[in-house]
Amino acid sequence: MFDSKEMPDLESELGPIAEKEQVCPGVYFLSAKNDDELLSRDYYAVMEKSLIPLKAKSYGRKLSGLWLFSLNDGSEEYKIIQYEVAKYRAQNHLPLDEPLRATAFFAAQSFPDYFGVFPVPLQTPKGCTTRHWILDNGIYWIETDQCEEVLAVCYPVWSSELSNIAEKLGEQTEYDKSHNIENTLGYIFFPMKISCIPLYELMRKRLEWAGIVIDKPALMNALWDTAPEYVCLINQQEQSGKNDLFSALLMELGIEVEPNISLDNVITIFPNAGKNFLLLKKDKTICQSRAD
């Protein structure tokens, strides 16, 4: 099935290959599936003599004569290859599945060392940025020339991590409103008072924030004070198992499983914690939510 010189022992490494497609010179999309597997396993195979830069290749798993990038194992290194393939297609005036900038934006979320960090927005709905603090790549706490403080969240993060409820609380710049934020890939901004809601949702993928960036007990208190209806909804979903998305996916596939319910994810009240949840250490004047 394969040219042994081009892809040595690939089927012995991955199992039966159900699909192979060359997406640009020296780069193949592969789909492997054993008879006892419910879902296929997808990969990019990048050949040694491909046009892909060596730095991009180095993010993959090195085999004899190629680098392998899995699309299914939870890693996201394949996004670098997606970008390089899209870049090749753009340079050669070939059709793209999405704008090159969008491909780069979503890859930069996980690999700022390859793409650079997301730029800090200079304009916000509350004025121009005068100072900023980095919470994560693409997530900034901003002070403006109108003496306002806002949480800024870039498009790849808010579009994939925030709930519809949180998104609707965010504000857009006039430019993004008039040009459609889905096209501009812009930031959304949250006033200080309601920033506890998106910060709570963003913490789900950033457990390391607890005690360093965010005082979680104080954040929960701020949530109860600012948005009790939201808290009740989140707690109800957790207690009913609806927040276990993996179990929900398996049940959609017809696999009966018990949802994982964790009381640790229930938003409770901590009487002695207060509501000052930001722990930014660079400037004590901005280290508080001022929700009190």
Steps between C-alpha positions, in 0.01 A plus 500: 500500500786740580829574332737329741769758427262782588324351802706214644312264732217752554221245500691283746525810722138619472301199389283480188480832314142569390570833331802683361495844341789722400417850626817668372834370368643262754209525747227236527178476695456144624211319664573169674246260645513147636194276473435518875514881516187714508669813366788552260833655600609792284853627437714731295808328363770752407773361283864588555527663155179702533485881486398518867764688707717288725383692806138405423597136443677489836166521682401159364599143585806402300489174309726370228480755220203697632337681789156394624236732647191352665165679477337286770732454797422831670816673381465792261834501318313408181371860489850612410492272196151621412636853494805413290279311252259796484796737450621289207153502346468878545841559340395288203152655468322178592164498683504508881250355746525820707704823485869450573481749787231292671709183469797681655287652778367166620845343487660793684278434799698183577836586344601860565864390474438425130250772405564768760256610769164659427532878478360705788198696371568873481132594486225383735134601538614689813779700337860449389732259679749670729623200703447127483572184698540159338277227644574265211573523130207698361345569842587842640392720787494854364492850643380773261535874459143531632625351830300184433620142551387221269577136428595448134467154343618429144281333238654150499456479877153646548353325197611158624499527881224735609132412527232687308402665826850637554540604137184711513639690797809601303528833321650567157678798350307704245732372227423137581128576513500665157731247332363185672722357770489159332696662215726727704579227758496769764499508877198518725523702819342453840454782751653433838169433673408202280853375425456230763277304259745463208792455740318210666449332162856568387635337817367164386800466266737697723504325835841655565329838543363401840692676774727679249278698264161440660386453860243233419297520826474878455401447136217271608381760748508765226295271275232455766494876557497601131312222320308264733282378209812397310635318808176306545507395133864385517440309825190332361690390188786361709275312741309345209819399317440729202843660536672169422529559127699181431228280650238695307691434176525128573126483572430673167698218338278248676746405774338492843723654767448662837577873492781623718356725772745691716396709799833679462352676197196630686515875565472553874528794740810560711404742783857603584640534147353834392442582133838639392598223261782642286849420625711694252818587686649771279284777644298469819260772382372270230516176693142522616169452330352792695176304496441588864 
